[in-house]
Amino acid sequence: MIDGIGNRNMTPGVEDFFQRSLTAHLPPEKFRRLQATTVLMGGCGGGSNIAELLARKGVGRFILSDLDVYEPHNIRQRCSLASTLGVEKVPATAARLKDVQPHVEVEEVREGVTPENAEGLVTRSDVIVDMIDLHALHAKVAIHRAARRQGKYVLTAPSVVNGAMLWVFAPDGPTFEAFTGYEPGAAMHEIASRHLKRMIDRYPEEAPEAMYEAAARGERTIPLDGVGVDQAAVMVAAAVENLVLGRFDRVITVPRGLHVDVSNPAALATIVDRSREFEVHHAETCS
């Protein structure tokens, strides 16, 4: 064995991991902001991709929340490995983050986000990432409401095969419920269909809108691909850094969003503006 390889006792300091990138583009005081930031990751499926990228950027604290286990169909997700099949997503993700960056701090919430714990989770966080499954809309609504009450941003990034959308909800912008057409008591398939129409701008030919509508009705799973899940991670990680470092002019917020699809050069990156349709929908809802 080459000397030092595989030696778990050799744990470099934080600066040893990040020094070259620091001197390249990020002053130490800004890096310390990332180190002091706590990100709440609601959902550790595609959220594991986001968490790993943020850990590699230098974010120092995470609250990981999910109640599921890794299964074979989770292959598109970063922490889904042969060794983690059947393992709870939260501890599996926590272990991977600590293997990437041993100094990272992780709080594990294995019961997932609930209406009962959302307020406390948001209180202990600086930035919230909503990667909660569509079928758990009650949890999504709870986390968005808590963030709004506390003046914090929520980022969500649904992937669309090889592409992804990024939506950033500012605490003084449109609410999650108003933007997505959420109505308490409405049938799940109706709410899910409205949600998809507002959150997804363009469907690729290989996975047309009908597939997503069928998923909204509970007839199939939403078509996803590892490339799209990674695109979501890239966009969320970049936006989190911009928010933490105060670069608000670089962050597109709801009712505008960002669509990236690396498989289609004709639509590689697009700013999606829902302002007009949101205003019409919101006016109709409130009348």
C-alpha positions in Angstrom: 0.0 0.0 0.0 1.2 3.5 -0.8 2.1 5.2 2.5 -0.8 7.2 3.9 -3.5 6.0 1.5 -6.5 4.6 3.5 -5.1 5.9 6.8 -8.3 7.1 8.6 -6.2 8.7 11.3 -4.8 11.3 9.0 -7.4 14.1 9.2 -6.3 17.4 7.7 -7.5 20.7 9.0 -10.3 22.6 7.3 -7.8 24.9 5.6 -5.9 22.0 4.1 -9.0 20.9 2.3 -9.9 24.3 0.9 -6.7 26.4 0.8 -6.1 26.3 -3.0 -9.7 27.3 -3.8 -9.6 30.0 -1.2 -6.6 31.7 -2.6 -8.0 31.3 -6.1 -11.3 33.1 -5.7 -12.6 33.4 -2.2 -11.2 35.6 0.6 -10.8 33.9 4.0 -13.5 36.0 5.6 -16.1 34.9 3.0 -15.1 31.3 3.3 -15.6 31.6 7.1 -19.2 32.7 6.3 -19.8 29.4 4.4 -18.2 27.5 7.3 -20.6 29.1 9.8 -23.7 28.5 7.6 -26.3 25.9 8.5 -28.2 24.5 5.6 -31.5 22.6 6.2 -31.8 19.8 3.6 -35.4 18.7 3.5 -35.1 15.4 1.6 -31.9 13.4 1.1 -32.7 11.8 -2.2 -31.6 14.4 -4.8 -30.8 16.5 -1.7 -27.8 14.2 -1.1 -26.3 15.5 -4.3 -26.8 19.1 -3.2 -25.5 18.5 0.3 -22.3 16.8 -1.0 -21.6 19.7 -3.4 -22.2 22.3 -0.6 -19.8 20.3 1.7 -17.2 20.4 -1.1 -17.7 24.2 -1.4 -17.1 24.7 2.4 -20.5 24.8 4.0 -19.8 23.7 7.6 -23.2 22.6 9.0 -26.1 20.6 7.9 -29.5 19.5 9.2 -30.5 16.4 7.2 -34.1 15.4 7.2 -35.7 12.4 5.6 -37.7 9.3 6.7 -36.9 7.1 3.7 -34.3 4.4 2.9 -32.2 4.1 -0.3 -33.7 1.6 -2.8 -32.4 0.4 -6.2 -34.5 3.1 -8.1 -32.6 5.8 -6.2 -29.6 5.2 -8.4 -29.7 8.8 -9.7 -29.0 10.1 -6.2 -25.4 10.6 -5.0 -25.7 8.6 -1.8 -27.4 5.6 -3.4 -24.7 3.0 -3.5 -24.7 -0.8 -3.4 -23.5 -0.5 0.1 -26.4 1.8 1.2 -29.3 -0.2 -0.3 -31.9 -0.5 2.5 -30.0 2.1 4.7 -31.8 5.2 5.9 -31.0 8.2 3.8 -30.2 10.5 6.6 -27.3 8.5 8.2 -26.1 7.4 4.8 -25.8 11.0 3.7 -24.3 12.1 7.0 -21.6 9.5 6.7 -20.8 10.5 3.1 -20.5 14.2 4.0 -18.2 13.4 6.9 -16.1 11.2 4.6 -15.9 14.1 2.1 -15.1 16.7 4.8 -14.5 15.3 8.3 -15.0 18.7 10.0 -18.6 19.1 8.8 -21.3 19.2 11.5 -24.4 17.2 10.9 -27.8 17.0 12.7 -29.8 14.0 11.7 -33.6 14.2 11.6 -34.8 10.7 10.7 -38.5 11.4 11.0 -38.4 13.9 8.1 -39.9 17.3 8.0 -43.4 17.4 9.6 -45.8 20.2 10.4 -44.8 19.7 14.1 -41.0 20.0 13.7 -40.7 22.5 10.7 -40.6 25.6 12.8 -37.7 24.3 15.0 -35.8 23.0 12.0 -36.0 26.4 10.2 -35.0 28.2 13.4 -31.8 26.3 13.6 -31.0 26.9 9.9 -29.7 29.8 7.8 -30.9 28.6 4.4 -33.5 26.0 3.6 -33.4 23.6 0.7 -36.7 21.9 -0.2 -36.2 18.6 -1.9 -39.2 17.0 -0.3 -41.2 14.5 -2.5 -44.3 15.9 -4.2 -46.5 13.5 -2.3 -45.5 15.1 1.0 -47.0 18.5 0.1 -48.0 19.1 3.8 -44.3 19.0 4.8 -43.3 21.3 1.9 -46.0 23.8 2.9 -45.0 23.6 6.6 -41.3 24.3 5.8 -42.1 27.2 3.5 -44.5 28.8 6.0 -41.9 28.6 8.8 -39.2 30.1 6.6 -41.4 33.0 5.6 -42.3 33.7 9.2 -38.6 33.8 10.1 -37.5 35.8 7.1 -35.4 33.0 5.4 -35.0 31.9 1.8 -36.1 28.5 0.5 -34.6 26.9 -2.6 -36.2 24.1 -4.5 -35.0 22.4 -7.7 -37.1 19.9 -9.5 -35.2 17.9 -12.1 -36.5 17.2 -15.6 -34.6 14.2 -17.1 -31.3 15.8 -18.2 -32.3 19.3 -17.0 -33.6 21.0 -13.9 -35.4 24.1 -12.7 -34.4 26.4 -9.8 -36.9 28.3 -7.8 -35.8 30.6 -5.0 -38.6 31.7 -2.6 -37.7 35.0 -0.9 -39.4 35.8 2.4 -40.9 38.9 1.0 -41.9 37.4 -2.4 -44.9 35.3 -3.5 -45.8 32.5 -1.1 -45.2 28.9 -2.0 -49.0 28.2 -1.7 -50.0 31.1 -3.9 -47.3 30.4 -6.5 -48.0 26.7 -6.9 -51.8 26.9 -6.5 -51.9 24.9 -3.3 -55.3 24.7 -1.6 -55.8 22.8 1.7 -58.4 20.1 1.3 -58.1 19.8 -2.5 -57.6 16.4 -4.1 -53.9 15.4 -4.2 -53.9 14.8 -8.0 -55.3 18.3 -8.6 -52.7 20.0 -6.3 -49.9 18.0 -7.8 -51.0 18.8 -11.4 -51.1 22.6 -10.6 -47.7 22.3 -8.9 -46.1 20.7 -11.9 -47.6 23.2 -14.4 -46.1 26.1 -12.4 -42.7 24.6 -11.4 -41.8 22.9 -14.8 -41.3 25.1 -17.8 -40.5 22.7 -20.5 -40.8 18.9 -20.9 -38.3 17.0 -23.2 -39.5 14.9 -26.0 -38.3 11.7 -24.3 -40.5 12.5 -21.3 -43.5 14.5 -22.3 -45.9 16.3 -20.0 -48.3 13.3 -20.1 -45.8 11.3 -18.1 -45.6 13.9 -15.4 -49.4 14.2 -15.3 -49.6 10.5 -14.8 -47.2 10.8 -12.0 -49.3 13.5 -10.4 -52.2 11.1 -10.5 -50.1 8.5 -8.7 -50.0 6.2 -11.7 -46.2 6.1 -12.1 -43.1 7.7 -10.7 -41.8 11.0 -12.0 -39.2 10.4 -14.8 -35.8 11.5 -13.5 -32.2 11.1 -14.5 -28.9 11.4 -12.7 -27.7 14.2 -15.0 -30.8 16.3 -14.2 -30.4 15.7 -10.5 -26.8 16.9 -10.7 -27.9 20.0 -12.6 -30.3 20.8 -9.8 -27.4 20.4 -7.3 -25.2 22.7 -9.2 -27.8 25.5 -9.4 -28.8 25.2 -5.8 -25.2 25.2 -4.5 -24.4 28.3 -6.5 -27.5 30.1 -5.3 -26.8 29.1 -1.7 -23.3 30.6 -1.9 -24.6 33.8 -3.4 -27.2 34.2 -0.7 -24.7 33.5 2.1 -22.2 35.9 0.7 -24.8 38.6 0.1 -24.7 38.5 -3.7 -28.5 39.0 -3.9 -28.2 40.6 -7.4 -27.1 37.2 -8.7 -30.1 35.3 -7.3 -33.3 35.0 -9.4 -36.3 34.7 -7.2 -39.9 33.6 -7.6 -42.0 34.4 -9.7 -38.9 34.0 -11.9 -36.8 30.9 -12.1 -34.0 29.3 -14.0 -34.2 26.3 -16.4 -31.0 24.5 -17.4 -30.9 21.5 -19.8 -27.4 20.3 -20.8 -28.8 17.8 -23.3 -30.4 20.5 -25.4 -28.1 23.3 -26.7 -31.0 25.2 -28.1 -32.4 25.6 -24.6 -29.2 25.3 -22.5 -30.2 28.0 -20.0 -33.4 30.0 -19.8 -34.8 32.5 -17.3 -38.4 31.6 -16.8 -40.7 34.5 -15.9 -44.1 33.5 -14.4 -44.9 37.1 -13.3 -47.9 37.6 -15.6 -49.5 34.2 -15.2 -48.9 34.3 -11.4 -50.5 37.7 -11.1 -53.6 36.6 -13.1 -53.9 33.3 -11.1 -53.3 35.1 -7.8 -56.0 37.8 -8.6 -58.5 35.1 -9.6 -57.8 33.1 -6.4 -58.2 36.2 -4.2 -61.4 37.5 -5.9 
